[in-house]
Amino acid sequence: MSMSPLKVLSLLALFSLTFPHPSSSTTISAAGDDATVCIIGSGIGGSSVAHFLRQHSTNHHPKILIFERHAIVGGRMATLTIGGDTFEAGGSILHPKNYHVWNYTNLLNLTRKRPSSSESSISLGIWDGNGFVVKTLDVKSNWGIVNKIVSFFNGVYLFMRYGFSLVKMEGFVDETVNKFLKYYEGVETRPVFESVEEMLKWAGLFNLTSKTLKEELVDSVKLAPLLIKELVTVITRINYGQSVNISSLAGAVSLAGSGGGLWAVGGGNWQMAAGLINSSDVELHLHEEIDSISHLAEYYELNSTEGNSYSCEVTVVATPLDESSIQFSPPVSVPKRRLQHTHATFVRGLLNPVYFSLKAVSEIPELVATIEDPHLPFTSISILKRYNETDMTYKIFSRQAMTDALLDSIFSVRKETIRINWAAYPHYKAPEEFAPFILDGQHLYYVNAFENAASTMETSAVAAENIARLILSRFFGKDSSCPSDLKRTCSDAEVLHSDM
């Protein structure tokens, strides 16, 4: 029952945890073919809004425009090429209970790839700046049975260190996940939510946003302090770039990312956004940034940096407003928050064992994670690809940019370096304060309001589905419900929830 070190594979990337959702559809009978819905942002949130607007509507076909300020779609899902190989640069690992995106891959005929047995049996080291306080066995074999034996012994090692607190932690995560599964009930029983608070309270999750993860784990779950200081901190630092002082709901979502069966989309997760946009009959405007939104009686006027103007009956903001320069008229009010910037540095070269007080590169764990210490210059270093014993590609997460001088001390060889500064997710605190889903009381909607609960690919899709249903309910004047020929799909959603 103890947590295997293999379960921290998701720590190798800006993990986007997701949960299941069976397909369902709704019928909207009001007319609206001449309406225009404008969506700002082409990431998983914006593309999912377009998808669910089409999925949950059968009797009308409004025009949908999506605006993306970059030259490609995907938002915080992106790939880069280093050393001739392509790697995920943003949200990269998906969970087996990731049914929204799982359904997307089925719909779009995308390939789901899983790590090989050798890739999934990575070695973990927790570094405190002086040495490795935790270091699992590192034995690689083409024999799956050997990797399973190594995994077993590593699990025993972690259980001996942390004891039954590992079981308590899994229980806390399971309880939170089961509450989250309410968002996948059939639409006949699942309301349309006009606020994040209402959405969280309905699922029994709101209280988790009022206290920190550390408070929850100490006071309610009764975890051992050593587990919180080491393994829990490692997970929150890598998944959200922050300490255990994040809100406990965001923390629970981060911890849930330490399960098995992880996967990714072959060729890049950004293909989900591209495929949803292509399949939703969307007019896509790439490299066009919206710099102002004005509400003019019956419509919104959107003006872009390209000098173009667009009239939209409904407007959806599917990008964080925290560092946005969009001007609203009349002004809108959202709680002030800052985004947590995660610096992702990709290096092809070879780590320097001397930096870690080791004698050989082979002694360095494949995933080097760190405890919470302001003097430590990075959050984690992981091997993305091993070409040979002297040539590898690494991915480094840090809160600050990695200077050349620092990289030269960590690496003995550095052939190629690529740096990305992600405004990755909110800086979580407790109690959380949420922006409104409806920014102006009319038809200006904000998908990213839900990010202060938890920021993942799947939570973005969950929020996007609610926004789509909210638009169809408020603008087209009908509550969403399952049509008669799709009753079985809706009831299946309820069965799935009860089974899980």
C-alpha positions as CSV (number, residue, x, y, z in Angstrom):
1,M,0.0,0.0,0.0
2,S,3.0,2.3,0.2
3,M,3.7,4.8,-2.5
4,S,6.3,3.6,-5.0
5,P,9.0,6.0,-6.0
6,L,7.9,5.2,-9.6
7,K,4.8,7.1,-8.9
8,V,6.7,10.4,-8.9
9,L,7.4,10.0,-12.7
10,S,4.9,12.8,-13.2
11,L,7.4,15.1,-11.5
12,L,9.5,15.1,-14.7
13,A,7.4,17.9,-16.2
14,L,4.9,20.6,-15.6
15,F,2.4,18.0,-14.8
16,S,-1.2,18.6,-15.8
17,L,-3.3,16.2,-13.8
18,T,-6.7,15.2,-15.2
19,F,-9.7,13.2,-14.2
20,P,-12.3,11.2,-16.1
21,H,-15.3,12.4,-18.1
22,P,-17.6,10.3,-20.2
23,S,-18.9,11.8,-23.4
24,S,-22.3,13.4,-23.2
25,S,-24.3,15.9,-25.2
26,T,-27.1,18.4,-24.6
27,T,-29.8,20.0,-26.7
28,I,-30.3,23.7,-27.1
29,S,-33.4,24.6,-29.1
30,A,-33.2,28.4,-29.1
31,A,-32.1,30.1,-32.3
32,G,-28.6,31.4,-32.5
33,D,-27.0,30.6,-35.8
34,D,-26.3,34.3,-36.4
35,A,-24.6,34.8,-33.1
36,T,-20.8,35.2,-32.9
37,V,-18.8,33.7,-30.0
38,C,-15.3,35.1,-29.7
39,I,-12.7,33.2,-27.6
40,I,-9.4,34.8,-26.6
41,G,-6.7,32.1,-26.2
42,S,-6.1,28.8,-28.0
43,G,-4.9,26.6,-25.2
44,I,-6.8,23.7,-23.7
45,G,-9.3,26.1,-22.1
46,G,-10.2,28.1,-25.2
47,S,-10.2,25.1,-27.5
48,S,-12.3,23.1,-25.0
49,V,-14.9,25.9,-24.9
50,A,-15.3,25.7,-28.7
51,H,-15.6,21.9,-28.5
52,F,-18.2,21.8,-25.8
53,L,-20.2,24.6,-27.4
54,R,-20.6,22.3,-30.4
55,Q,-21.0,19.1,-28.4
56,H,-23.7,20.5,-26.2
57,S,-25.7,22.1,-29.0
58,T,-27.5,20.4,-31.8
59,N,-30.1,22.9,-33.1
60,H,-28.0,25.9,-33.9
61,H,-24.5,26.7,-35.1
62,P,-23.1,30.0,-34.0
63,K,-20.0,31.4,-35.5
64,I,-16.9,30.8,-33.3
65,L,-13.8,32.9,-33.6
66,I,-10.6,32.1,-31.7
67,F,-7.8,34.6,-31.3
68,E,-4.2,33.5,-30.5
69,R,-1.4,36.1,-30.1
70,H,1.3,33.5,-30.9
71,A,1.9,31.9,-34.3
72,I,0.8,28.4,-33.0
73,V,-2.1,27.1,-30.9
74,G,-1.7,25.3,-27.6
75,G,-1.1,27.9,-24.9
76,R,0.9,26.3,-22.1
77,M,1.1,23.1,-24.1
78,A,4.2,23.3,-26.3
79,T,7.1,21.4,-27.6
80,L,10.7,22.3,-28.4
81,T,13.6,20.6,-30.3
82,I,17.0,20.1,-28.8
83,G,19.7,17.8,-30.0
84,G,17.4,16.9,-32.9
85,D,14.8,15.5,-30.6
86,T,11.4,17.0,-29.7
87,F,10.3,17.2,-26.1
88,E,7.3,18.6,-24.2
89,A,8.2,22.1,-22.9
90,G,5.0,22.8,-21.0
91,G,2.2,20.5,-19.7
92,S,3.6,17.1,-20.6
93,I,2.4,14.1,-18.5
94,L,-1.3,13.1,-18.4
95,H,-3.0,10.9,-15.8
96,P,-5.0,7.7,-16.6
97,K,-8.1,9.2,-15.1
98,N,-7.8,12.0,-17.5
99,Y,-11.0,11.4,-19.3
100,H,-11.6,14.8,-20.9
101,V,-8.3,14.6,-22.7
102,W,-8.6,10.9,-23.0
103,N,-11.8,11.4,-24.9
104,Y,-10.1,14.2,-27.0
105,T,-7.5,11.7,-28.2
106,N,-10.2,9.2,-29.2
107,L,-12.1,11.9,-31.0
108,L,-9.1,13.2,-32.8
109,N,-7.4,9.9,-33.5
110,L,-4.3,10.9,-31.6
111,T,-1.8,8.4,-30.3
112,R,-1.3,8.0,-26.6
113,K,2.2,7.0,-25.7
114,R,3.3,5.5,-22.3
115,P,6.8,5.4,-20.9
116,S,8.7,2.2,-21.4
117,S,9.4,0.0,-18.4
118,S,12.9,1.4,-18.2
119,E,11.7,4.9,-18.5
120,S,9.1,4.4,-15.8
121,S,11.6,2.9,-13.3
122,I,13.5,6.1,-12.8
123,S,15.7,6.6,-9.8
124,L,14.9,9.4,-7.4
125,G,17.2,11.5,-5.3
126,I,16.1,14.3,-2.9
127,W,18.9,16.8,-2.5
128,D,19.3,19.3,0.3
129,G,22.2,21.2,-1.0
130,N,24.8,19.1,0.8
131,G,23.8,15.6,-0.2
132,F,21.0,13.3,-1.0
133,V,18.8,12.7,2.0
134,V,16.8,10.2,-0.1
135,K,18.3,8.1,-2.9
136,T,16.5,5.1,-4.5
137,L,18.1,2.2,-6.3
138,D,19.1,2.7,-9.9
139,V,19.1,-0.6,-11.8
140,K,18.3,-0.6,-15.5
141,S,17.3,-3.7,-17.3
142,N,15.6,-4.8,-20.5
143,W,13.8,-7.4,-18.3
144,G,10.6,-6.1,-17.0
145,I,10.7,-8.4,-14.0
146,V,14.0,-6.9,-12.9
147,N,12.5,-3.4,-13.0
148,K,9.5,-4.6,-11.0
149,I,11.8,-6.1,-8.3
150,V,13.8,-2.8,-8.1
151,S,10.5,-0.9,-7.9
152,F,9.4,-3.2,-5.0
153,F,12.6,-2.7,-3.0
154,N,12.4,1.1,-3.6
155,G,8.8,1.0,-2.3
156,V,9.9,-0.8,0.8
157,Y,12.7,1.7,1.2
158,L,10.3,4.7,1.1
159,F,7.9,2.9,3.4
160,M,10.6,2.3,6.0
161,R,11.4,6.0,5.8
162,Y,7.9,7.5,5.9
163,G,5.8,4.6,7.4
164,F,2.0,4.6,7.3
165,S,2.0,8.3,6.5
166,L,2.3,7.2,2.9
167,V,-1.0,5.4,3.2
168,K,-2.7,8.4,4.9
169,M,-1.5,10.6,2.1
170,E,-3.0,8.3,-0.5
171,G,-6.2,8.3,1.4
172,F,-6.3,12.1,1.4
173,V,-5.7,12.2,-2.3
174,D,-8.3,9.5,-3.0
175,E,-10.9,11.4,-1.0
176,T,-10.3,14.6,-2.9
177,V,-10.4,12.8,-6.3
178,N,-13.7,11.2,-5.5
179,K,-15.2,14.6,-4.7
180,F,-13.8,15.9,-8.0
181,L,-15.5,13.1,-9.9
182,K,-18.8,14.8,-9.2
183,Y,-18.0,17.1,-12.1
184,Y,-18.5,14.1,-14.5
185,E,-22.0,13.3,-13.4
186,G,-24.6,13.4,-16.2
187,V,-25.8,16.9,-17.0
188,E,-29.3,16.0,-15.8
189,T,-28.0,16.0,-12.3
190,R,-25.0,18.4,-12.6
191,P,-25.9,22.1,-12.4
192,V,-24.5,24.9,-14.5
193,F,-22.4,27.0,-12.1
194,E,-22.2,30.8,-12.2
195,S,-19.2,31.1,-9.9
196,V,-16.2,29.1,-8.9
197,E,-17.2,29.1,-5.3
198,E,-20.6,27.6,-6.2
199,M,-18.8,25.0,-8.3
200,L,-16.4,24.0,-5.5
201,K,-19.1,23.9,-2.8
202,W,-21.3,21.6,-4.8
203,A,-18.5,19.1,-5.0
204,G,-17.5,19.5,-1.4
205,L,-14.1,21.0,-2.3
206,F,-14.4,24.6,-1.3
207,N,-13.1,24.1,2.3
208,L,-9.8,22.8,0.9
209,T,-9.2,26.3,-0.6
210,S,-9.4,28.0,2.9
211,K,-6.3,26.4,4.4
212,T,-2.8,25.5,3.3
213,L,-1.7,22.0,2.3
214,K,0.7,21.9,5.3
215,E,-2.2,22.8,7.7
216,E,-4.4,20.1,6.2
217,L,-1.7,17.4,6.2
218,V,-0.6,18.2,9.8
219,D,-4.0,18.9,11.5
220,S,-6.4,16.7,9.6
221,V,-4.5,14.0,7.8
222,K,-1.8,13.7,10.6
223,L,1.1,13.1,8.3
224,A,4.6,12.6,9.6
225,P,6.6,15.9,9.4
226,L,9.5,14.1,7.6
227,L,7.1,13.1,4.7
228,I,5.8,16.6,4.4
229,K,9.3,18.1,4.5
230,E,10.6,15.8,1.8
231,L,8.4,13.9,-0.5
232,V,5.3,16.1,-0.4
233,T,7.5,19.2,-0.8
234,V,9.2,17.6,-3.7
235,I,5.9,17.0,-5.5
236,T,4.5,20.5,-4.9
237,R,7.8,22.2,-5.9
238,I,7.9,20.3,-9.2
239,N,4.2,20.4,-10.1
240,Y,3.5,23.9,-9.0
241,G,6.9,25.4,-8.3
242,Q,5.8,26.3,-4.7
243,S,6.0,25.0,-1.2
244,V,3.5,23.1,1.0
245,N,2.1,26.5,1.9
246,I,-0.1,26.4,-1.3
247,S,-3.8,25.9,-0.7
248,S,-4.7,22.3,0.2
249,L,-6.9,21.8,-2.9
250,A,-4.1,22.7,-5.2
251,G,-1.8,20.6,-3.1
252,A,-4.1,17.6,-3.3
253,V,-4.3,17.9,-7.1
254,S,-0.5,18.1,-7.2
255,L,-0.2,14.9,-5.0
256,A,-2.7,13.1,-7.2
257,G,-0.2,13.5,-10.0
258,S,2.0,10.9,-8.4
259,G,0.1,7.9,-9.7
260,G,1.0,5.2,-12.2
261,G,-0.2,4.7,-15.8
262,L,0.9,8.1,-17.0
263,W,0.8,9.0,-20.7
264,A,1.2,11.8,-23.2
265,V,0.1,12.5,-26.7
266,G,2.6,11.2,-29.3
267,G,4.0,14.2,-31.2
268,G,2.9,16.7,-28.5
269,N,0.0,17.5,-26.3
270,W,-0.7,20.7,-28.1
271,Q,-2.3,18.6,-30.8
272,M,-5.4,18.3,-28.6
273,A,-6.0,22.0,-28.8
274,A,-5.3,22.1,-32.6
275,G,-7.6,19.1,-33.2
276,L,-10.4,20.5,-31.1
277,I,-10.2,23.8,-33.0
278,N,-10.2,22.0,-36.4
279,S,-13.1,19.8,-35.5
280,S,-15.2,22.6,-34.0
281,D,-15.6,24.6,-37.2
282,V,-13.7,27.6,-35.8
283,E,-12.4,30.6,-37.5
284,L,-8.9,30.8,-36.1
285,H,-6.9,34.1,-36.0
286,L,-3.2,33.3,-35.3
287,H,-0.7,36.0,-34.4
288,E,-3.5,38.4,-33.5
289,E,-3.6,39.7,-30.0
290,I,-6.8,41.3,-28.6
291,D,-5.9,44.5,-26.8
292,S,-9.3,45.9,-25.9
293,I,-12.9,44.7,-25.3
294,S,-15.7,47.1,-25.2
295,H,-19.3,46.3,-24.4
296,L,-21.6,48.2,-26.8
297,A,-25.2,47.6,-26.1
298,E,-26.0,44.2,-27.8
299,Y,-22.5,43.1,-28.6
300,Y,-18.8,43.3,-27.7
301,E,-16.3,45.1,-29.8
302,L,-12.9,43.4,-29.9
303,N,-9.9,45.4,-31.2
304,S,-6.7,43.7,-32.1
305,T,-3.1,44.7,-32.4
306,E,-3.4,44.1,-36.1
307,G,-5.8,47.0,-36.4
308,N,-8.9,44.8,-36.8
309,S,-12.2,45.1,-35.1
310,Y,-14.7,42.3,-34.4
311,S,-18.3,42.3,-33.1
312,C,-19.2,39.4,-30.8
313,E,-22.4,38.7,-29.0
314,V,-20.5,36.5,-26.6
315,T,-16.8,36.9,-25.5
316,V,-14.8,34.3,-23.6
317,V,-11.4,35.1,-22.1
318,A,-9.4,31.9,-22.0
319,T,-6.1,33.2,-20.9
320,P,-4.9,34.5,-17.5
321,L,-5.7,38.2,-17.0
322,D,-3.0,38.6,-14.3
323,E,-0.3,39.7,-16.8
324,S,-2.6,40.6,-19.6
325,S,-2.7,44.1,-21.2
326,I,-6.3,43.8,-22.4
327,Q,-8.3,47.0,-21.7
328,F,-11.9,46.5,-20.8
329,S,-14.7,49.1,-21.2
330,P,-16.4,49.3,-18.9
331,P,-13.7,48.0,-16.6
332,V,-14.0,44.6,-15.0
333,S,-12.9,43.6,-11.5
334,V,-10.9,40.5,-10.7
335,P,-9.0,39.8,-7.5
336,K,-5.3,40.7,-7.8
337,R,-3.1,37.6,-7.9
338,R,0.4,36.9,-9.2
339,L,1.4,34.1,-11.4
340,Q,4.1,31.7,-10.5
341,H,6.8,31.7,-13.1
342,T,8.6,28.5,-13.7
343,H,11.8,28.5,-15.7
344,A,12.3,25.4,-17.8
345,T,15.9,25.0,-19.0
346,F,16.8,22.2,-21.4
347,V,20.4,21.2,-21.7
348,R,22.1,18.7,-23.8
349,G,25.4,17.7,-22.2
350,L,26.5,16.0,-19.0
351,L,26.0,16.7,-15.3
352,N,29.0,17.4,-13.2
353,P,29.2,14.8,-10.3
354,V,31.4,17.1,-8.3
355,Y,28.6,19.6,-7.9
356,F,26.6,16.9,-6.1
357,S,29.7,15.7,-4.1
358,L,29.7,12.5,-6.1
359,K,32.5,10.7,-7.9
360,A,30.8,9.6,-11.1
361,V,27.8,10.7,-13.3
362,S,26.3,7.2,-12.9
363,E,25.8,8.0,-9.2
364,I,23.5,10.9,-9.9
365,P,19.8,9.9,-9.8
366,E,17.8,10.4,-12.9
367,L,15.4,12.7,-11.1
368,V,17.2,15.1,-8.7
369,A,14.5,16.8,-6.6
370,T,15.1,19.4,-3.9
371,I,13.6,20.4,-0.5
372,E,12.3,23.8,0.2
373,D,15.4,26.0,0.7
374,P,15.8,29.5,-0.7
375,H,19.5,28.8,-1.3
376,L,18.9,25.9,-3.7
377,P,19.1,27.2,-7.3
378,F,16.8,24.7,-8.9
379,T,13.7,22.7,-8.2
380,S,14.5,19.6,-10.1
381,I,16.8,18.1,-12.8
382,S,15.6,15.1,-14.8
383,I,17.0,13.1,-17.7
384,L,14.8,13.4,-20.8
385,K,16.9,11.2,-23.1
386,R,20.1,9.3,-22.6
387,Y,22.1,9.0,-25.9
388,N,25.1,7.4,-24.2
389,E,26.9,7.6,-20.9
390,T,28.5,11.0,-21.8
391,D,25.7,12.6,-23.7
392,M,22.2,13.2,-22.4
393,T,19.4,15.8,-22.6
394,Y,18.1,17.2,-19.3
395,K,15.2,19.3,-18.1
396,I,15.7,21.7,-15.2
397,F,12.9,23.5,-13.3
398,S,13.8,26.6,-11.3
399,R,12.1,29.7,-9.9
400,Q,14.7,32.0,-11.3
401,A,16.5,32.0,-14.6
402,M,19.5,29.7,-14.7
403,T,22.6,31.8,-15.6
404,D,25.4,30.5,-17.7
405,A,27.8,30.6,-14.8
406,L,25.4,28.5,-12.7
407,L,24.8,26.0,-15.5
408,D,28.6,25.7,-16.1
409,S,29.0,24.7,-12.4
410,I,26.2,22.1,-12.6
411,F,27.3,20.6,-16.0
412,S,30.7,19.4,-17.0
413,V,29.6,19.5,-20.7
414,R,27.0,21.8,-22.2
415,K,26.5,21.4,-25.9
416,E,23.1,23.1,-26.3
417,T,20.8,25.1,-24.0
418,I,17.3,26.4,-24.4
419,R,15.4,28.5,-21.8
420,I,11.7,29.0,-21.4
421,N,10.0,31.3,-18.8
422,W,6.5,30.0,-18.2
423,A,3.9,32.1,-16.5
424,A,2.7,28.7,-15.5
425,Y,0.0,28.8,-12.9
426,P,-1.2,31.0,-10.0
427,H,0.8,31.6,-6.9
428,Y,-1.4,29.7,-4.5
429,K,-2.3,30.9,-1.1
430,A,-5.0,30.3,1.5
431,P,-7.7,31.3,1.7
432,E,-8.1,31.6,-2.0
433,E,-10.1,34.4,-3.6
434,F,-11.7,33.7,-7.0
435,A,-12.4,35.8,-10.0
436,P,-16.0,35.5,-11.4
437,F,-16.9,33.2,-14.3
438,I,-19.1,36.1,-15.6
439,L,-16.9,39.2,-15.7
440,D,-19.6,41.8,-16.4
441,G,-23.0,40.2,-15.5
442,Q,-23.7,40.0,-19.2
443,H,-21.9,37.7,-21.7
444,L,-18.2,38.2,-21.0
445,Y,-16.9,35.0,-19.5
446,Y,-13.6,34.0,-17.9
447,V,-12.4,30.4,-18.0
448,N,-9.2,30.9,-16.0
449,A,-11.2,31.9,-12.9
450,F,-11.1,28.2,-11.9
451,E,-7.3,28.2,-11.9
452,N,-7.1,29.5,-8.4
453,A,-8.6,26.2,-7.3
454,A,-6.1,24.1,-9.3
455,S,-4.3,24.7,-12.6
456,T,-4.1,21.7,-14.8
457,M,-5.0,20.7,-18.4
458,E,-8.0,18.8,-17.1
459,T,-9.3,21.4,-14.7
460,S,-9.1,23.9,-17.6
461,A,-11.3,21.5,-19.6
462,V,-13.7,21.1,-16.7
463,A,-14.0,24.8,-16.3
464,A,-14.4,25.2,-20.1
465,E,-17.3,22.7,-20.2
466,N,-19.0,24.7,-17.5
467,I,-18.5,28.0,-19.4
468,A,-19.9,26.4,-22.6
469,R,-23.0,25.2,-20.7
470,L,-23.2,28.6,-19.0
471,I,-23.2,30.4,-22.4
472,L,-25.8,28.1,-23.8
473,S,-28.0,28.4,-20.8
474,R,-27.7,32.2,-20.3
475,F,-27.4,33.5,-23.9
476,F,-29.6,31.0,-25.7
477,G,-32.1,30.8,-22.9
478,K,-32.2,27.0,-22.3
479,D,-30.9,24.8,-19.5
480,S,-28.8,22.0,-20.8
481,S,-30.1,18.5,-20.5
482,C,-29.6,15.1,-22.2
483,P,-31.7,14.5,-25.3
484,S,-33.7,11.3,-25.4
485,D,-31.3,9.5,-27.8
486,L,-28.4,10.1,-25.4
487,K,-29.9,9.1,-22.1
488,R,-27.6,6.1,-21.9
489,T,-24.5,8.2,-22.1
490,C,-25.7,10.4,-19.3
491,S,-26.6,7.6,-17.0
492,D,-23.3,5.9,-17.8
493,A,-21.6,9.0,-16.4
494,E,-23.5,8.5,-13.1
495,V,-22.5,4.8,-13.0
496,L,-18.9,5.7,-13.5
497,H,-19.0,8.2,-10.7
498,S,-20.5,5.7,-8.3
499,D,-18.0,3.0,-9.3
500,M,-15.0,5.2,-8.6
